[in-house]
Amino acid sequence: TNPVERAIRPVALGRKNHLFAGSDGGGDRWAVLCSLIETCKLNDVEPYEYLRDVLTRMVHGHAINRLDELLPWAWRSNNHVKT
């Protein structure tokens, strides 16, 4: 039971805060971001490092037909773009 409780704790703690996303669109974006962060954790990827690298790659023109390389389960930290 403890692992399950630890896994759902962030959702339960944020439940009231998530009500104030500002709009339906804000709620949708918040849900996408939370899902992405949790997917990183499930794939043993550090979320901050992942998001920093992926956003940097997107800004520097990562090919749109290769977006599947940026998904948390395919991304590797040794693939950093040097800036």
VMD Tcl script that builds the backbone (N, CA, C; Angstrom):
set m [mol new atoms 249]
animate dup $m
set s [atomselect $m all]
$s set {name element resname resid chain x y z} {
  {N N THR 1 A 0.814 -1.191 0.000}
  {CA C THR 1 A 0.000 0.000 0.000}
  {C C THR 1 A 0.863 1.263 0.000}
  {N N ASN 2 A 1.987 1.254 0.700}
  {CA C ASN 2 A 2.819 2.449 0.770}
  {C C ASN 2 A 3.325 2.928 -0.591}
  {N N PRO 3 A 3.804 2.037 -1.471}
  {CA C PRO 3 A 4.240 2.539 -2.783}
  {C C PRO 3 A 3.113 3.205 -3.565}
  {N N VAL 4 A 1.919 2.655 -3.462}
  {CA C VAL 4 A 0.770 3.239 -4.165}
  {C C VAL 4 A 0.442 4.602 -3.573}
  {N N GLU 5 A 0.446 4.715 -2.254}
  {CA C GLU 5 A 0.159 5.990 -1.608}
  {C C GLU 5 A 1.199 7.045 -1.976}
  {N N ARG 6 A 2.470 6.654 -2.031}
  {CA C ARG 6 A 3.517 7.600 -2.430}
  {C C ARG 6 A 3.346 8.030 -3.880}
  {N N ALA 7 A 2.904 7.124 -4.725}
  {CA C ALA 7 A 2.730 7.439 -6.140}
  {C C ALA 7 A 1.593 8.430 -6.376}
  {N N ILE 8 A 0.520 8.348 -5.597}
  {CA C ILE 8 A -0.621 9.240 -5.819}
  {C C ILE 8 A -0.584 10.497 -4.952}
  {N N ARG 9 A 0.359 10.581 -4.039}
  {CA C ARG 9 A 0.442 11.753 -3.148}
  {C C ARG 9 A 0.532 13.072 -3.915}
  {N N PRO 10 A 1.411 13.220 -4.948}
  {CA C PRO 10 A 1.461 14.502 -5.665}
  {C C PRO 10 A 0.126 14.887 -6.295}
  {N N VAL 11 A -0.598 13.907 -6.778}
  {CA C VAL 11 A -1.908 14.191 -7.380}
  {C C VAL 11 A -2.876 14.679 -6.312}
  {N N ALA 12 A -2.887 13.999 -5.182}
  {CA C ALA 12 A -3.810 14.376 -4.109}
  {C C ALA 12 A -3.463 15.747 -3.531}
  {N N LEU 13 A -2.184 16.038 -3.358}
  {CA C LEU 13 A -1.770 17.327 -2.806}
  {C C LEU 13 A -2.069 18.482 -3.747}
  {N N GLY 14 A -1.951 18.244 -5.045}
  {CA C GLY 14 A -2.164 19.308 -6.011}
  {C C GLY 14 A -3.600 19.474 -6.455}
  {N N ARG 15 A -4.473 18.595 -6.014}
  {CA C ARG 15 A -5.855 18.596 -6.508}
  {C C ARG 15 A -6.514 19.971 -6.395}
  {N N LYS 16 A -6.436 20.608 -5.243}
  {CA C LYS 16 A -7.077 21.916 -5.075}
  {C C LYS 16 A -6.369 22.996 -5.878}
  {N N ASN 17 A -5.032 22.927 -5.957}
  {CA C ASN 17 A -4.297 23.916 -6.746}
  {C C ASN 17 A -4.619 23.806 -8.223}
  {N N HIS 18 A -4.859 22.608 -8.691}
  {CA C HIS 18 A -5.131 22.399 -10.107}
  {C C HIS 18 A -6.477 22.982 -10.520}
  {N N LEU 19 A -7.346 23.238 -9.567}
  {CA C LEU 19 A -8.639 23.844 -9.884}
  {C C LEU 19 A -8.483 25.289 -10.352}
  {N N PHE 20 A -7.352 25.900 -10.041}
  {CA C PHE 20 A -7.147 27.312 -10.352}
  {C C PHE 20 A -6.151 27.494 -11.498}
  {N N ALA 21 A -6.296 26.718 -12.530}
  {CA C ALA 21 A -5.395 26.794 -13.685}
  {C C ALA 21 A -5.671 28.030 -14.535}
  {N N GLY 22 A -6.778 28.707 -14.294}
  {CA C GLY 22 A -7.082 29.943 -15.004}
  {C C GLY 22 A -8.101 29.791 -16.115}
  {N N SER 23 A -8.090 28.651 -16.797}
  {CA C SER 23 A -9.027 28.415 -17.896}
  {C C SER 23 A -8.996 26.933 -18.245}
  {N N ASP 24 A -9.891 26.532 -19.120}
  {CA C ASP 24 A -9.873 25.135 -19.579}
  {C C ASP 24 A -8.571 24.827 -20.300}
  {N N GLY 25 A -8.124 25.767 -21.117}
  {CA C GLY 25 A -6.864 25.588 -21.840}
  {C C GLY 25 A -5.682 25.467 -20.884}
  {N N GLY 26 A -5.692 26.284 -19.829}
  {CA C GLY 26 A -4.632 26.212 -18.824}
  {C C GLY 26 A -4.649 24.872 -18.115}
  {N N GLY 27 A -5.826 24.361 -17.831}
  {CA C GLY 27 A -5.956 23.045 -17.210}
  {C C GLY 27 A -5.435 21.935 -18.114}
  {N N ASP 28 A -5.728 22.051 -19.404}
  {CA C ASP 28 A -5.232 21.064 -20.365}
  {C C ASP 28 A -3.710 21.075 -20.426}
  {N N ARG 29 A -3.124 22.284 -20.478}
  {CA C ARG 29 A -1.661 22.388 -20.531}
  {C C ARG 29 A -1.028 21.862 -19.248}
  {N N TRP 30 A -1.663 22.142 -18.109}
  {CA C TRP 30 A -1.162 21.646 -16.830}
  {C C TRP 30 A -1.183 20.114 -16.812}
  {N N ALA 31 A -2.258 19.529 -17.318}
  {CA C ALA 31 A -2.377 18.068 -17.357}
  {C C ALA 31 A -1.298 17.452 -18.252}
  {N N VAL 32 A -1.020 18.077 -19.388}
  {CA C VAL 32 A 0.024 17.581 -20.289}
  {C C VAL 32 A 1.379 17.642 -19.601}
  {N N LEU 33 A 1.667 18.757 -18.944}
  {CA C LEU 33 A 2.953 18.914 -18.259}
  {C C LEU 33 A 3.110 17.902 -17.129}
  {N N CYS 34 A 2.063 17.717 -16.330}
  {CA C CYS 34 A 2.124 16.732 -15.242}
  {C C CYS 34 A 2.315 15.321 -15.788}
  {N N SER 35 A 1.629 14.996 -16.869}
  {CA C SER 35 A 1.777 13.674 -17.479}
  {C C SER 35 A 3.193 13.468 -17.996}
  {N N LEU 36 A 3.756 14.500 -18.590}
  {CA C LEU 36 A 5.117 14.415 -19.117}
  {C C LEU 36 A 6.131 14.214 -17.993}
  {N N ILE 37 A 5.968 14.940 -16.914}
  {CA C ILE 37 A 6.877 14.812 -15.768}
  {C C ILE 37 A 6.772 13.425 -15.145}
  {N N GLU 38 A 5.572 12.921 -14.969}
  {CA C GLU 38 A 5.404 11.589 -14.390}
  {C C GLU 38 A 5.929 10.508 -15.326}
  {N N THR 39 A 5.777 10.703 -16.641}
  {CA C THR 39 A 6.330 9.749 -17.597}
  {C C THR 39 A 7.852 9.731 -17.509}
  {N N CYS 40 A 8.454 10.901 -17.318}
  {CA C CYS 40 A 9.909 10.966 -17.110}
  {C C CYS 40 A 10.306 10.137 -15.898}
  {N N LYS 41 A 9.599 10.320 -14.808}
  {CA C LYS 41 A 9.928 9.594 -13.574}
  {C C LYS 41 A 9.799 8.090 -13.775}
  {N N LEU 42 A 8.762 7.658 -14.478}
  {CA C LEU 42 A 8.566 6.233 -14.728}
  {C C LEU 42 A 9.657 5.632 -15.610}
  {N N ASN 43 A 10.310 6.479 -16.422}
  {CA C ASN 43 A 11.360 6.017 -17.312}
  {C C ASN 43 A 12.752 6.346 -16.782}
  {N N ASP 44 A 12.853 6.661 -15.497}
  {CA C ASP 44 A 14.129 6.987 -14.846}
  {C C ASP 44 A 14.863 8.126 -15.544}
  {N N VAL 45 A 14.117 9.151 -15.915}
  {CA C VAL 45 A 14.674 10.347 -16.537}
  {C C VAL 45 A 14.420 11.511 -15.591}
  {N N GLU 46 A 15.449 12.319 -15.331}
  {CA C GLU 46 A 15.303 13.475 -14.450}
  {C C GLU 46 A 14.492 14.535 -15.201}
  {N N PRO 47 A 13.286 14.911 -14.700}
  {CA C PRO 47 A 12.381 15.783 -15.448}
  {C C PRO 47 A 12.961 17.146 -15.827}
  {N N TYR 48 A 13.676 17.815 -14.911}
  {CA C TYR 48 A 14.215 19.145 -15.228}
  {C C TYR 48 A 15.240 19.054 -16.356}
  {N N GLU 49 A 16.141 18.096 -16.255}
  {CA C GLU 49 A 17.163 17.911 -17.290}
  {C C GLU 49 A 16.512 17.597 -18.636}
  {N N TYR 50 A 15.512 16.734 -18.601}
  {CA C TYR 50 A 14.798 16.353 -19.819}
  {C C TYR 50 A 14.129 17.564 -20.472}
  {N N LEU 51 A 13.346 18.313 -19.685}
  {CA C LEU 51 A 12.623 19.453 -20.238}
  {C C LEU 51 A 13.579 20.517 -20.773}
  {N N ARG 52 A 14.664 20.763 -20.049}
  {CA C ARG 52 A 15.649 21.747 -20.493}
  {C C ARG 52 A 16.243 21.334 -21.843}
  {N N ASP 53 A 16.628 20.088 -21.947}
  {CA C ASP 53 A 17.242 19.601 -23.179}
  {C C ASP 53 A 16.250 19.598 -24.344}
  {N N VAL 54 A 15.048 19.106 -24.121}
  {CA C VAL 54 A 14.058 19.020 -25.195}
  {C C VAL 54 A 13.654 20.408 -25.683}
  {N N LEU 55 A 13.432 21.338 -24.766}
  {CA C LEU 55 A 13.067 22.697 -25.177}
  {C C LEU 55 A 14.209 23.366 -25.933}
  {N N THR 56 A 15.448 23.122 -25.492}
  {CA C THR 56 A 16.604 23.667 -26.207}
  {C C THR 56 A 16.680 23.105 -27.619}
  {N N ARG 57 A 16.471 21.814 -27.748}
  {CA C ARG 57 A 16.494 21.198 -29.076}
  {C C ARG 57 A 15.409 21.772 -29.979}
  {N N MET 58 A 14.224 21.989 -29.416}
  {CA C MET 58 A 13.119 22.524 -30.213}
  {C C MET 58 A 13.426 23.944 -30.677}
  {N N VAL 59 A 14.004 24.751 -29.795}
  {CA C VAL 59 A 14.363 26.122 -30.151}
  {C C VAL 59 A 15.417 26.135 -31.252}
  {N N HIS 60 A 16.340 25.179 -31.204}
  {CA C HIS 60 A 17.415 25.117 -32.190}
  {C C HIS 60 A 17.020 24.359 -33.459}
  {N N GLY 61 A 15.732 24.054 -33.616}
  {CA C GLY 61 A 15.240 23.517 -34.873}
  {C C GLY 61 A 15.275 22.010 -35.026}
  {N N HIS 62 A 14.994 21.289 -33.960}
  {CA C HIS 62 A 14.912 19.831 -34.082}
  {C C HIS 62 A 13.859 19.482 -35.140}
  {N N ALA 63 A 14.182 18.562 -36.017}
  {CA C ALA 63 A 13.282 18.208 -37.133}
  {C C ALA 63 A 11.942 17.697 -36.619}
  {N N ILE 64 A 10.867 18.238 -37.163}
  {CA C ILE 64 A 9.527 17.871 -36.716}
  {C C ILE 64 A 9.200 16.416 -37.026}
  {N N ASN 65 A 9.824 15.850 -38.047}
  {CA C ASN 65 A 9.557 14.451 -38.378}
  {C C ASN 65 A 10.348 13.493 -37.483}
  {N N ARG 66 A 11.122 14.035 -36.531}
  {CA C ARG 66 A 11.881 13.213 -35.592}
  {C C ARG 66 A 11.483 13.491 -34.145}
  {N N LEU 67 A 10.257 13.949 -33.921}
  {CA C LEU 67 A 9.813 14.259 -32.564}
  {C C LEU 67 A 9.758 13.028 -31.669}
  {N N ASP 68 A 9.583 11.843 -32.254}
  {CA C ASP 68 A 9.531 10.628 -31.453}
  {C C ASP 68 A 10.838 10.401 -30.688}
  {N N GLU 69 A 11.945 10.967 -31.152}
  {CA C GLU 69 A 13.227 10.860 -30.451}
  {C C GLU 69 A 13.238 11.632 -29.135}
  {N N LEU 70 A 12.312 12.573 -28.990}
  {CA C LEU 70 A 12.276 13.428 -27.810}
  {C C LEU 70 A 11.335 12.926 -26.721}
  {N N LEU 71 A 10.657 11.833 -26.952}
  {CA C LEU 71 A 9.761 11.281 -25.936}
  {C C LEU 71 A 10.590 10.698 -24.803}
  {N N PRO 72 A 10.097 10.766 -23.568}
  {CA C PRO 72 A 10.905 10.360 -22.411}
  {C C PRO 72 A 11.493 8.950 -22.504}
  {N N TRP 73 A 10.781 7.999 -23.089}
  {CA C TRP 73 A 11.298 6.629 -23.144}
  {C C TRP 73 A 12.352 6.454 -24.239}
  {N N ALA 74 A 12.457 7.400 -25.175}
  {CA C ALA 74 A 13.455 7.318 -26.238}
  {C C ALA 74 A 14.630 8.269 -25.997}
  {N N TRP 75 A 14.424 9.283 -25.164}
  {CA C TRP 75 A 15.431 10.316 -24.914}
  {C C TRP 75 A 16.539 9.762 -24.030}
  {N N ARG 76 A 17.754 10.171 -24.318}
  {CA C ARG 76 A 18.901 9.795 -23.499}
  {C C ARG 76 A 19.691 11.047 -23.148}
  {N N SER 77 A 20.159 11.135 -21.903}
  {CA C SER 77 A 20.859 12.331 -21.449}
  {C C SER 77 A 22.182 12.550 -22.174}
  {N N ASN 78 A 22.763 11.531 -22.776}
  {CA C ASN 78 A 24.013 11.716 -23.499}
  {C C ASN 78 A 23.791 12.276 -24.893}
  {N N ASN 79 A 22.540 12.605 -25.234}
  {CA C ASN 79 A 22.225 13.189 -26.531}
  {C C ASN 79 A 22.049 14.709 -26.455}
  {N N HIS 80 A 22.611 15.335 -25.436}
  {CA C HIS 80 A 22.418 16.777 -25.259}
  {C C HIS 80 A 22.911 17.576 -26.443}
  {N N VAL 81 A 22.184 18.652 -26.717}
  {CA C VAL 81 A 22.635 19.610 -27.712}
  {C C VAL 81 A 23.608 20.537 -27.004}
  {N N LYS 82 A 24.779 20.724 -27.534}
  {CA C LYS 82 A 25.769 21.610 -26.927}
  {C C LYS 82 A 25.435 23.047 -27.293}
  {N N THR 83 A 25.285 23.892 -26.267}
  {CA C THR 83 A 24.969 25.301 -26.519}
  {C C THR 83 A 26.069 26.182 -26.023}
}
mol reanalyze $m
mol bondsrecalc $m
mol representation Tube
mol addrep $m
